[in-house]
Amino acid sequence: MSHVHPRKICIESHSVKGTAPPALIKLLLVVLAGTLGLSGQSTDSTTLKRLKEFVDQIKVVDIHEHIGLNTSSLMGSRYENIGRMFSTSDVNFYSILSSDYLPADLISAGSPPIPLDWVLNSELQRLWQRHGKYLDLTRNTSYYSQLIDSFKILYDFREPYFTENNIAQLSKMIARNYEDKNRWVAKAFEKAGFDVMLVDQSWDQFKTGTDFPRFVPLMRIDQYLMAIGNREEYEKPGANPRNNPFLQAKKEGFEIRTLDDYLAFADRWFQIFSKKAAGAKCRMAYIRSLDFEDFPLDRARNLFAKPSSSLTPAEKKNLEDFMFHWSVQKLAKYDLPLQIHTGYTAGNRARLDNGQPLKLLNVLMKYPNEKFCLLHGAYPWYHELGALAKSFPNVYVDLVWLPQLSRHAAVEALQEWLDSVPYNKITWGGDEKNIDSAAGSLELGRSVVAQVLAERVDKGLMTEELARDVAVKIFRDNAIEIYKLKTKTHLGLD
């Protein structure tokens, strides 16, 4: 292993006072920094300041959120089963925390899960006594930073960390805001600098309307994949009607006897969403691997005709694979881009290899007319994702959720993508469940983009004019173009 050591620099001065000219000293310091491996670690603060101020003024088109105005969606899916006993007067700091990503870091640090009944009862002291030390242990993570940023922007929070005392004060402010949740969401939306959000309404996958005027829906294809090989489970007495194609069909008086009936029902909803939605979403990496093989229709018909309880896991995968390919063909027909969850999955103890983006290679090659928006930078495989976007005209990359996962990884990924991928293919989204967390995710995303662009300007890799155009494209123009928002909405987008 070689080591670089500082060099002794002797300056022979010819000036009257025996000091080197300032310009020479500055040059020698730059050389010394390079020798020590320090060059490129800092950015001209004036460049960064100008670019951050510019980025902060962009009215953002956010390509991916999970925000609604009903009680359960505001506070995240963990509250959905107890929504009937939950009221907005119960909202406090831990309500926001519980629907954020940070609890996964608490668990990673050794914390037990946050008890929802304690949250509902606003037992703030008890919650701090049990979880406060784990909050402190996550003060270094990007999840923690993002939540701090949220409260700085929306609540004028000025302390560096959360404490028992400031959590109590924040909880009072949060409760007051959520007394009129519609008004609060509108105010926070504007204050954070959002213009439009594409919203995956995961709590109701047959919902075509949205809860807020500047929301645009995304449709889900997951329910069709999950149900196709589990008909008996989805139709049994007491089955959950939520996101259930078979029960939704019965509700509509649509009889499903064969696979062709199932596909006709799905196609009906694809047509409905083609007039309402900006795109579609697949989240199957949380459940299974993204290796979707092309399975023929005639064999799928035979499998669908069997009792689902008799199907092997391999046969159920065959049906899911068939349904995925069928869905991609329909999305291409109806001109709906497909967002696919790639990379890391939220929470703890997940099969992280499920979302490796190269598993989609056969799909990307087979459907050149469909736009594939591969979410989350495919963290930690953002190198693979950049290579796919460089090679395939129909593959797009994004910074959705990536800065929250790791600010450093987001900086590194964006630097690499700007070296390799045309910048009309990069977008941003927050992927949050409540407006409070979304504000912090946007601030973190803006900070990452401004830093990367400032570094590139200072290194002479782009002009500041180009840097500003890249920023506008990432936070606004690319989303409008990729998802055709000018023609699909009446929101007056320029």
Helices and strands as residue ranges (DSSP letters): H 22-35, H 45-56, E 60-65, H 71-75, G 77-85, G 88-90, H 93-98, H 102-108, H 116-120, H 124-137, H 142-155, H 164-177, G 178-180, H 181-192, E 194-200, E 215-220, H 222-228, H 231-235, H 245-251, H 259-274, E 279-282, G 284-286, H 297-305, G 308-310, H 313-333, E 338-341, G 352-355, G 357-360, H 361-366, E 372-375, G 376-378, H 382-391, E 395-398, H 402-405, H 407-420, G 423-425, E 426-427, H 435-458, H 464-472, I 473-477, H 478-482, H 485-488
